[in-house]
Amino acid sequence: MNQHPLPLADRIYDAIAVLTGKHTIRCPHPGCGLHIRYRAVTPAEAKRLIDLATEHTRH
């Protein structure tokens, strides 16, 4: 991905999310701050969330 580096606070929150068993998905569109965190969802729901986050025109 050709994204700009995330601010330190966002990287720390992402690390905490990983340690607590959550997944974080970010929109790849430059300048879009959307991120979705999820934990303990079905594979179908995870795919839906990934599709929503990665397709910038849907949010």
MARRO-11211 format. One record per atom (N, C-alpha, C): atom name; x, y, z; residue in one letter. Coordinates in nm, 4 decimals. Layout:
N
CA, X, Y, Z, A
...
***
This chain:
59
N, 0.0834, -0.1176, 0.0000, M
CA, 0.0000, 0.0000, 0.0000, M
C, 0.0878, 0.1239, 0.0000, M
N, 0.0441, 0.2259, -0.0667, N
CA, 0.1198, 0.3499, -0.0758, N
C, 0.0601, 0.4567, 0.0141, N
N, 0.0355, 0.4221, 0.1377, Q
CA, -0.0211, 0.5181, 0.2315, Q
C, 0.0905, 0.5936, 0.3008, Q
N, 0.0554, 0.7125, 0.3499, H
CA, 0.1489, 0.7873, 0.4318, H
C, 0.1580, 0.7186, 0.5673, H
N, 0.2716, 0.7337, 0.6358, P
CA, 0.2822, 0.6715, 0.7687, P
C, 0.1733, 0.7241, 0.8625, P
N, 0.1223, 0.6359, 0.9446, L
CA, 0.0185, 0.6737, 1.0401, L
C, 0.0796, 0.7530, 1.1548, L
N, 0.0022, 0.8427, 1.2143, P
CA, 0.0508, 0.9133, 1.3329, P
C, 0.0820, 0.8137, 1.4449, P
N, 0.1706, 0.8531, 1.5329, L
CA, 0.2144, 0.7653, 1.6413, L
C, 0.0966, 0.7156, 1.7247, L
N, 0.0027, 0.8018, 1.7558, A
CA, -0.1119, 0.7595, 1.8377, A
C, -0.1904, 0.6487, 1.7685, A
N, -0.2115, 0.6602, 1.6379, D
CA, -0.2838, 0.5559, 1.5643, D
C, -0.2073, 0.4247, 1.5656, D
N, -0.0761, 0.4316, 1.5531, R
CA, 0.0040, 0.3085, 1.5561, R
C, -0.0015, 0.2426, 1.6933, R
N, -0.0027, 0.3225, 1.7984, I
CA, -0.0124, 0.2673, 1.9341, I
C, -0.1487, 0.2012, 1.9541, I
N, -0.2563, 0.2681, 1.9107, Y
CA, -0.3909, 0.2095, 1.9231, Y
C, -0.4021, 0.0804, 1.8427, Y
N, -0.3392, 0.0762, 1.7254, D
CA, -0.3407, -0.0463, 1.6450, D
C, -0.2671, -0.1591, 1.7166, D
N, -0.1547, -0.1275, 1.7804, A
CA, -0.0794, -0.2294, 1.8536, A
C, -0.1612, -0.2831, 1.9710, A
N, -0.2294, -0.1953, 2.0415, I
CA, -0.3147, -0.2389, 2.1525, I
C, -0.4279, -0.3265, 2.1007, I
N, -0.4850, -0.2904, 1.9871, A
CA, -0.5934, -0.3698, 1.9283, A
C, -0.5448, -0.5104, 1.8949, A
N, -0.4246, -0.5215, 1.8409, V
CA, -0.3691, -0.6536, 1.8082, V
C, -0.3505, -0.7358, 1.9355, V
N, -0.2999, -0.6725, 2.0395, L
CA, -0.2771, -0.7436, 2.1653, L
C, -0.4073, -0.7911, 2.2297, L
N, -0.5171, -0.7231, 2.2017, T
CA, -0.6461, -0.7632, 2.2584, T
C, -0.7281, -0.8485, 2.1624, T
N, -0.6673, -0.8905, 2.0532, G
CA, -0.7334, -0.9827, 1.9614, G
C, -0.8250, -0.9190, 1.8590, G
N, -0.8081, -0.7908, 1.8342, K
CA, -0.8923, -0.7217, 1.7363, K
C, -0.8170, -0.7079, 1.6038, K
N, -0.8925, -0.6932, 1.4975, H
CA, -0.8357, -0.6689, 1.3652, H
C, -0.8728, -0.5268, 1.3242, H
N, -0.7799, -0.4578, 1.2592, T
CA, -0.8050, -0.3217, 1.2126, T
C, -0.7918, -0.3183, 1.0617, T
N, -0.8914, -0.2601, 0.9963, I
CA, -0.8891, -0.2431, 0.8514, I
C, -0.8975, -0.0936, 0.8247, I
N, -0.8134, -0.0436, 0.7357, R
CA, -0.8146, 0.0985, 0.7012, R
C, -0.8480, 0.1166, 0.5542, R
N, -0.9103, 0.2283, 0.5240, C
CA, -0.9377, 0.2629, 0.3851, C
C, -0.8052, 0.3001, 0.3186, C
N, -0.7758, 0.2447, 0.2001, P
CA, -0.6491, 0.2752, 0.1336, P
C, -0.6475, 0.4101, 0.0623, P
N, -0.7600, 0.4802, 0.0576, H
CA, -0.7672, 0.6087, -0.0123, H
C, -0.6881, 0.7131, 0.0658, H
N, -0.5955, 0.7848, 0.0000, P
CA, -0.5168, 0.8869, 0.0709, P
C, -0.6075, 0.9930, 0.1341, P
N, -0.5810, 1.0235, 0.2570, G
CA, -0.6567, 1.1255, 0.3269, G
C, -0.7832, 1.0771, 0.3952, G
N, -0.8238, 0.9547, 0.3700, C
CA, -0.9440, 0.9012, 0.4339, C
C, -0.9046, 0.8418, 0.5691, C
N, -0.9696, 0.8857, 0.6717, G
CA, -0.9357, 0.8394, 0.8062, G
C, -1.0186, 0.7230, 0.8561, G
N, -1.0953, 0.6608, 0.7672, L
CA, -1.1813, 0.5512, 0.8109, L
C, -1.0991, 0.4303, 0.8538, L
N, -1.1329, 0.3767, 0.9686, H
CA, -1.0778, 0.2481, 1.0098, H
C, -1.1874, 0.1727, 1.0847, H
N, -1.1862, 0.0423, 1.0656, I
CA, -1.2845, -0.0447, 1.1295, I
C, -1.2083, -0.1480, 1.2105, I
N, -1.2489, -0.1642, 1.3360, R
CA, -1.1905, -0.2685, 1.4208, R
C, -1.2983, -0.3703, 1.4509, R
N, -1.2583, -0.4971, 1.4467, Y
CA, -1.3558, -0.6011, 1.4776, Y
C, -1.2878, -0.7156, 1.5497, Y
N, -1.3704, -0.7903, 1.6221, R
CA, -1.3221, -0.9073, 1.6953, R
C, -1.4380, -1.0045, 1.7072, R
N, -1.4091, -1.1305, 1.6961, A
CA, -1.5073, -1.2371, 1.7175, A
C, -1.6296, -1.2222, 1.6271, A
N, -1.6058, -1.2091, 1.4975, V
CA, -1.7162, -1.2065, 1.4014, V
C, -1.7033, -1.3277, 1.3097, V
N, -1.8107, -1.3594, 1.2415, T
CA, -1.8075, -1.4716, 1.1476, T
C, -1.7212, -1.4341, 1.0270, T
N, -1.6702, -1.5333, 0.9547, P
CA, -1.5928, -1.5028, 0.8343, P
C, -1.6717, -1.4188, 0.7331, P
N, -1.8006, -1.4437, 0.7216, A
CA, -1.8826, -1.3654, 0.6280, A
C, -1.8902, -1.2187, 0.6714, A
N, -1.9064, -1.1957, 0.8010, E
CA, -1.9120, -1.0585, 0.8518, E
C, -1.7764, -0.9907, 0.8371, E
N, -1.6672, -1.0633, 0.8612, A
CA, -1.5338, -1.0070, 0.8432, A
C, -1.5132, -0.9646, 0.6984, A
N, -1.5562, -1.0480, 0.6043, K
CA, -1.5429, -1.0133, 0.4623, K
C, -1.6249, -0.8890, 0.4303, K
N, -1.7455, -0.8795, 0.4852, R
CA, -1.8301, -0.7625, 0.4611, R
C, -1.7635, -0.6350, 0.5136, R
N, -1.7044, -0.6423, 0.6321, L
CA, -1.6367, -0.5263, 0.6895, L
C, -1.5132, -0.4878, 0.6086, L
N, -1.4383, -0.5875, 0.5643, I
CA, -1.3200, -0.5606, 0.4820, I
C, -1.3610, -0.4937, 0.3514, I
N, -1.4648, -0.5472, 0.2870, D
CA, -1.5130, -0.4882, 0.1617, D
C, -1.5598, -0.3442, 0.1831, D
N, -1.6287, -0.3197, 0.2928, L
CA, -1.6777, -0.1855, 0.3230, L
C, -1.5618, -0.0880, 0.3442, L
N, -1.4619, -0.1293, 0.4193, A
CA, -1.3506, -0.0399, 0.4506, A
C, -1.2609, -0.0134, 0.3306, A
N, -1.2399, -0.1133, 0.2476, T
CA, -1.1431, -0.0974, 0.1389, T
C, -1.2021, -0.0383, 0.0115, T
N, -1.3340, -0.0282, 0.0023, E
CA, -1.3954, 0.0351, -0.1144, E
C, -1.4410, 0.1752, -0.0739, E
N, -1.3605, 0.2744, -0.1082, H
CA, -1.3807, 0.4118, -0.0616, H
C, -1.5163, 0.4690, -0.1021, H
N, -1.5710, 0.4258, -0.2141, T
CA, -1.6986, 0.4815, -0.2603, T
C, -1.8165, 0.4366, -0.1749, T
N, -1.7975, 0.3380, -0.0891, R
CA, -1.9075, 0.2866, -0.0062, R
C, -1.9199, 0.3561, 0.1291, R
N, -1.8274, 0.4441, 0.1609, H
CA, -1.8391, 0.5119, 0.2910, H
C, -1.8133, 0.6604, 0.2804, H
***
